[in-house]
Amino acid sequence: MSRDITRTSGGFSSAGFHYYTTKSVARILDLTLKLTLPNWHEQYSVAFAAGASLPDNPSPFLDHAIIYKLQGRLHKNGHDLGPSISFPVGHFSGRAMLFPQLLIKLRSQSACFFLFLFSYTFQKIWPGRFCIFYSSYIYHKVSKFFPNVQTIKQEEQKITPGRIESIFFFLKESYGIG
């Protein structure tokens, strides 16, 4: 577990709450990995069982990053092992996931998207979809996005517009290599 979470008991408690409230998402990602890449699912699940520190995380992904309203740069994640799953949430416009080495640009509609590189199935991006790809091999970035105007209801609920990226992955170090 990373130091930014375990530095204080409040951080550890917040991480536990996050995993508890996102269990349904983790289950969907678990099933997705199991159906699309069963060999990776099996490898991740064995390593996850050995390294999981929070019981409310049913995902086989031991590592999870949340990128809050940050414009990303072109990169690949050299410390990752195997496939990663990424999806945005929030109230924003303009965002697209770019894969320049593949000449692919996937537009989103302020929601999640789907890219399954292994069967070369490319679809228009609609809410409820996500991206699964080998982030350590494929250069990727999120294009410029713009926060939408805050609605009165969002203001009452203290929800600020913008984009948050959720990324589920497995570090080589967590797997015992690298």
C-alpha positions, 0 to 999 in steps of 0.5 A: 500500500502506498505511503500517501495512503498509509501515512495517517490513519485517516488516509488508510480509513479513506482508502478503505472507504473508497474501496468499499464504495467502489466495490461494484465497479471493481467487480465489473472490472474483475469480470471484464478482465476474466472474460477478455483476458482470462490468463491475465485474470488468473495471474493477477488474481493469484498475486492479488490474493497474496498482496491484498491489504483491504478486504473490501477490494474485490478487484484483481488489480492490486494498484489503483490511481485516481487522477484528479482534474489533471491534464495528462502528457503523452506517456507509457507506464513502464512500471506496469505489468500486463493490461490496465483499465482506465475510465474517466468520470466527471462533468467535462467536455472535449476529452479524448483518449489518444494512442498516437502510435496506433493513430487512434483517437477515441472521443468521450462524452463526459463519461467512460469509454471502451477500447479493446485492442486485442480484437481491433474492435473500435467503437464510438465512446458512450457512457459506461465504457472504459479502456483496457490496454497494455499501458506499459507498451502503448503510448497514450494521453488524455487530450485537453478537456474543459470543465462544464458549467456547474449546475445549481444542483451540483453547486448544492451538492458541492460537486465541482465540474471537471474530470477524474480518471480512475486507473486500475493496474498492476505494478511489476514491483507489486507482482514481484518483478521489476 
